[in-house]
Amino acid sequence: MTTQTVEYIRYRIPEDRSAEFLAAYTRAAGQLAAAPQCVDYELARCEEDFEHYVLRITWTSTEDHVEGFRSSDLFPDFLAEIRPYVGNIEEMRHYKPTTVRGTGSSLPTLYDWAGGAAAFTRLTSVFYDKVLKDDLLAPLFADLAADHAEHVALWLGEVFGGPATYSLTQGGHGHMVAKHLGKHITEAQRRRWVNLIQDAADEAGLPTDAEFRSAFLAYVEWGTRLAVYFSSPDAKPPTEQPVPRWTWGTMPPYQG
């Protein structure tokens, strides 16, 4: 399986050519936007020295860029726009992401916004009380361990940006996936799970703002659909992976 790669192209453009350079890349960006091999792109200008630019393009893989995009019908038009500036390139290389990554604190995590560990403990307590009384879901949890709700609270807390307690004490993503193997979860049960945890979020007093709830529901939909897949008879456990980390979505440009 290939992984995404990031291409960096560093330009030095004389000040008197900057306007035409930006105009050319504005036009060329249309070809990038139309390319299925392109994940995203951004052209940035140096604040300390206006002659320096960096173009960052995320490709689905290096091969998809070199053998796919460059061989496509989009590439000739793209190249025609940027050709006058090829001689101004100081670096053009592909980079693979490393495991050193993270987010800063300019925005609170979903975990902090929700209210931290106490909020997720309330959530799972209310939720599993509902589950055990639900005729559709109760059979799936007939052998529910006494500490199950606590463990799920740790899982959700880590997923939404809290401490990695679940990974450190329970075994991480693979451990959670293993809980669903052979369960044969139906779509009806998945949908009921989604509905009940939203009701539980209301009762447990989790934030109700649109941004938080949309991010919360996005994970719940994603996670429950994976649970259905891994509960099926033909499912194979995935290779060991870190616990997914969920964050804020992109808000529409509405004005309040």
N, C-alpha and C positions, 0 to 999 in steps of 0.2 A: 504494500500500500504506500503510495507516494504521499508526501507531506508538502504543505505550502512552503513557498520560498519567497523571500523579499529581495527585490532588485533595487539597488540604489544607483542612481546616475547623478553625478555631481558636475555641475556646469559652472564655468566662469564666463559671464556675459557682460561685455562692456556696457556701461551705463546708457550710452546712446542707442543700444540695441534692445534694451530691456522691454520696451513696450511691444515691439514686434515679436520678441521671443515669447512673451506671455500670450499674445494674440495667437501665435502659431500653436502653442500647447493647448489653448482653449479649444481650438479646432481639432487638434489631434486627440484630445480627450474623448471625443465622440467615438473614435475607433476603439479606445480602451473600454469605454462603457459598454460597447456592443460585443466585446470579446468574451466568450464563455470561459476562457482561460484566466481572465483577470478578476481578482477578488475585489480589490480596491486600489486607489491611487491618490497621490497628493503631491503637489509641487509647492515647496516651501522656499522662502527667500531669507537670506541671512540678515539679521538686524544690525550686526556690527559692520558688515561689508556688503553693500547692496549688489555687488557684482556676483556673489556666490548664491547658487540655487542648488537644491537637492530634490530630485524627483524620486519618490518612493512608490514602487508598484508591487503589490502582493499578487503573486501568480499561484495557481493551483499546484504547480510544480515547475521546476526548472525545465523539464522536458516539454511540458505543455507550452511554456513560453517559447523556447528555442525551436521546437519541432512543430508546435501547433500554431501559435499566433503568428510567428514569422513566416509560416507557410500558408497562412490564410488569405482570403480576399481582402481582409481589413488592413493588412500590413502595408501594402503599397501606398495607400492614402495616408496612413500614419507616418511612414517614412518620408513621404513627400513634404509634409509639414515641418518635420524636425531636421531634415537633411542639412539646411543651412547652418545648423548649430552643432553638428557632429564634431567639428574641429574644436569646439569649445568644451568638450567633455574631458574632465580630469579623472574621473573614475566611473566604471560601469561594471558592477559585479553583483552576483547573487549571494544572499546570506540565508542560512538556515537558523530559525529560532533556537535558543537554548532553553534550559529549564529555569534560567534566571529571569523571572518575570513577576509582575505583580501590579498592584494599583496603589496610588497614594491616598492621602486622607482629605483631599479637597472636597470629596463627597462622602457622607456616611455610608457604611455598608448597609445592605438590606437587613442584616442581622441587628445592627445598632438601631436602625430606623424602626424596626419592629419592637424593640424593647429588650434585646439581648436574651440571655438564657432563660430568664423567667417567662418571657413571652412565649417561647417555643415549648417550654414545659407546660404552660397553661394550654396551649394549642393542642398538643398531643394527648393531654389528659382528657380534654373535652371531646376530642375526635374519637379516641378509642372507646370512650363511653358510648358514643353514638354507634360506632361500628359493631360493638357486641350486642346492641339491641336491634340491629338492622337484619331483616330476614335474608337479604341477598348477600351481605358481606360476612355475617357472623360465622357461617360454615368455614370460610377461609381462615378464620382466626380461632378455631375451636381449641387449639392447643397454645393459646397466646401466653407467652412467658410473662411473669409478673413485672419484669423490667423492660418489656418491649417498648412501651410508650416512652420511657426515659431514653432508650437507645435511639429511637426515631427522632426525639427532640435534639439529641446530639448531632445526628445526621443532618437534619434540616438546618440547625445552627451553623454547621460547617459549610454546607452548600451555599447558604446565604451570606457568607463572609465572616463567620465567627471563628473561634479557635478550632484547631484541628484535633479536637478531643476524640471524635469518633474514629478517625484514622489511627490515632495513637493507642486507643483502648480496644477497638473492635476489629481492626484489620482493613479498613478502607473500602474502596469501591467493590472489590471482588467479594468481600464478605456480605455486603448488602445485596449484590446480585444473586449470590448463592441462596439467599433466603426465599427467592422466588422460583427457583428451579423446580419443575414438576408440579407447580400449583394449578396450572391450567386456568388461568384467570380469563374470564370472558370480557367482552367489550361492555356488556351491561354492568358487570361488577366494577370495571375500571371507571365508567362514567359515574356510578354511584359514589365511588371513592372520591372522585373529583368534587362532586356536589357536597358531600358531607364535610370534606376538609374546608371548603369555603364557608359552610355554615359554622363550622367550629372556629374558624378565624374571626367571624363576626362575634360569636359568643365569648371568645377568649380576649377580645378587645384589641386585636391587631389593627394597625392603621388601615383606614379605608380610602386613603387618597388613591386616585386613579393610577399614578405611576407605580406605587408599591404593589397594589393589587394586580396590575397587569404583569409585573415581573414575577410575582408570587404564582399566579395562575400559569404563566408560561412554563415555569419549572414543573409545576404539578402535572400539566399536560405532557410535557416531555418525559418526566420520570415515570408516570403511570403507563405510558405507551411502551417504554423500555421494559417495564415490569411484565406487561402482557407478552411481549416478545420472548423474554427469557423464561417465562413460565410455560411456554409451548413445548410439545414433545420433542421437537427437532432442534431446540435451541442449544447452543454450545456456549459455555462460560467464556467471557471475553478475556483477553490478556489483561494482566494486572494494570490498572489505570488509577490515577489519582481521583479523589472525590471531586466531582464537578463543582465549579464555583460560579454561582449565579450573581448577576449584578443588574443594575438599572438598564432598562431598554432605552431606545431613542424616542424622545417625546416629539410629537408633531409640533410644527412651528406656530402654535396658536398664541394669541395675545390675551392675557388675562384682563 
